[in-house]
Amino acid sequence: MKILICGYGNIGRHIHDEFVELSDSIDIYDPFIERYKELKGTDYNYAFICVPTDMMPDGSADISAVEDATSKINADIIILKSAVPVGTTDYLINKYNKNIILSPEYYGTTQHSESSSEFLILGGCVGAAEKVAQLYYKVKNGGFIIRFTDAKTAELAKYMENCFLALKVTFCNEFADVATNYGICYSELREIFIMDRRMGSSHTFVYADKPYYDSHCLNKDIPAFIRQAQGKAPLMTAVDLINKERRTVNN
Ligand SMILES: NC(=O)c1ccc[n+]([C@@H]2O[C@H](COP(=O)([O-])OP(=O)(O)OC[C@H]3O[C@@H](n4cnc5c(N)ncnc54)[C@H](O)[C@@H]3O)[C@@H](O)[C@H]2O)c1
């Protein structure tokens, strides 16, 4: 089985670690890393796209690297791990006539903090998604949940998760401010808050020197979602604004 990893950053390396023992050969293509800058093979069984989708000046996601990778890759199935706007996968399928499954990446957030069961979201054509599921079954142990859906739902699911985490950080910082005004210790307040397991403990810490979110993914995905929402996201627009104000005041 031949696998290609396109984009060898955080996610590309993580995918490599996951599949290195399964594949006869894993090629890496990353035009910005000297030793991987040539795309060697052509006939791959699976190709993972893990390239950046950074923020454009208007807040929308720049999908040029995803498009560049898709146009160059030749694989039976392309698995797109980058966070992309709704409609991107279908657009790429129609334009390049390739088999693409959108599988949002959760590495570094949910799966490695409080979620006990790992899960994989596969968005797109059922036949191809089932083949990707078989591939993952070979490298994962028990307790692994696979959810099949369409590409658009999978695309929006990733934005939904990141928006909720951003909202949670903003919410907790607001309560920390009020707690401070009343001489209440936020750490204790937080401990009580998360005793109710429905609240979930991740993203509830508050840092005095950085009372806002500042992760690469949240910083770009919240504006991308707002842009995508076309005026239908007043809550996330407020969160984005509050975060920018908090960042300015505390820098
Ligand atoms: N880092 C995370 O924890 C995380 C979590 C969930 C989702 N994601 C999403 O995954 C995607 C990748 O994130 P990352 O953190 O791995 O980014 P990264 O910046 O660490 O790595 C991206 C790599 O892609 C390479 N690249 C750029 N243009 C390319 C092209 N045209 N062809 C091939 N390679 C190219 C870059 O040189 C870089 O090495 C993003 O869309 C991000 O939103 C990341």
PDBQT file of the ligand as one rigid body, heavy atoms in Angstrom, charges set to zero:
ROOT
HETATM    1  N1  LIG A 301      -2.278  21.814  14.316  1.00  0.00    +0.000 N 
HETATM    2  C1  LIG A 301      -3.397  21.282  14.768  1.00  0.00    +0.000 C 
HETATM    3  O1  LIG A 301      -3.443  20.847  15.896  1.00  0.00    +0.000 OA
HETATM    4  C2  LIG A 301      -4.639  21.181  13.878  1.00  0.00    +0.000 A 
HETATM    5  C3  LIG A 301      -5.790  20.605  14.424  1.00  0.00    +0.000 A 
HETATM    6  C4  LIG A 301      -6.907  20.466  13.621  1.00  0.00    +0.000 A 
HETATM    7  C5  LIG A 301      -6.874  20.903  12.295  1.00  0.00    +0.000 A 
HETATM    8  N2  LIG A 301      -5.734  21.470  11.783  1.00  0.00    +0.000 N 
HETATM    9  C6  LIG A 301      -5.770  21.909  10.377  1.00  0.00    +0.000 C 
HETATM   10  O2  LIG A 301      -4.849  21.149   9.607  1.00  0.00    +0.000 OA
HETATM   11  C7  LIG A 301      -4.249  21.958   8.586  1.00  0.00    +0.000 C 
HETATM   12  C8  LIG A 301      -2.742  21.888   8.708  1.00  0.00    +0.000 C 
HETATM   13  O3  LIG A 301      -2.381  22.363   9.989  1.00  0.00    +0.000 OA
HETATM   14  P1  LIG A 301      -0.892  22.208  10.549  1.00  0.00    +0.000 P 
HETATM   15  O4  LIG A 301      -0.957  22.660  11.968  1.00  0.00    +0.000 OA
HETATM   16  O5  LIG A 301      -0.333  20.863  10.252  1.00  0.00    +0.000 OA
HETATM   17  O6  LIG A 301      -0.131  23.304   9.676  1.00  0.00    +0.000 OA
HETATM   18  P2  LIG A 301       1.453  23.523   9.586  1.00  0.00    +0.000 P 
HETATM   19  O7  LIG A 301       1.638  24.939   9.200  1.00  0.00    +0.000 OA
HETATM   20  O8  LIG A 301       2.123  23.006  10.818  1.00  0.00    +0.000 OA
HETATM   21  O9  LIG A 301       1.912  22.570   8.389  1.00  0.00    +0.000 OA
HETATM   22  C9  LIG A 301       1.478  22.736   7.063  1.00  0.00    +0.000 C 
HETATM   23  C10 LIG A 301       2.567  22.233   6.130  1.00  0.00    +0.000 C 
HETATM   24  O10 LIG A 301       2.064  22.305   4.796  1.00  0.00    +0.000 OA
HETATM   25  C11 LIG A 301       3.121  22.734   3.933  1.00  0.00    +0.000 C 
HETATM   26  N3  LIG A 301       2.567  23.306   2.712  1.00  0.00    +0.000 N 
HETATM   27  C12 LIG A 301       2.175  24.586   2.469  1.00  0.00    +0.000 A 
HETATM   28  N4  LIG A 301       1.682  24.701   1.204  1.00  0.00    +0.000 NA
HETATM   29  C13 LIG A 301       1.760  23.457   0.653  1.00  0.00    +0.000 A 
HETATM   30  C14 LIG A 301       1.410  22.926  -0.607  1.00  0.00    +0.000 A 
HETATM   31  N5  LIG A 301       0.851  23.695  -1.556  1.00  0.00    +0.000 N 
HETATM   32  N6  LIG A 301       1.628  21.601  -0.861  1.00  0.00    +0.000 NA
HETATM   33  C15 LIG A 301       2.170  20.809   0.097  1.00  0.00    +0.000 A 
HETATM   34  N7  LIG A 301       2.539  21.269   1.327  1.00  0.00    +0.000 NA
HETATM   35  C16 LIG A 301       2.320  22.572   1.602  1.00  0.00    +0.000 A 
HETATM   36  C17 LIG A 301       3.903  23.738   4.793  1.00  0.00    +0.000 C 
HETATM   37  O11 LIG A 301       5.227  23.880   4.306  1.00  0.00    +0.000 OA
HETATM   38  C18 LIG A 301       3.848  23.089   6.178  1.00  0.00    +0.000 C 
HETATM   39  O12 LIG A 301       4.963  22.249   6.409  1.00  0.00    +0.000 OA
HETATM   40  C19 LIG A 301      -4.840  23.367   8.769  1.00  0.00    +0.000 C 
HETATM   41  O13 LIG A 301      -5.929  23.532   7.901  1.00  0.00    +0.000 OA
HETATM   42  C20 LIG A 301      -5.318  23.358  10.211  1.00  0.00    +0.000 C 
HETATM   43  O14 LIG A 301      -6.415  24.226  10.406  1.00  0.00    +0.000 OA
HETATM   44  C21 LIG A 301      -4.629  21.617  12.542  1.00  0.00    +0.000 A 
ENDROOT
TORSDOF 0
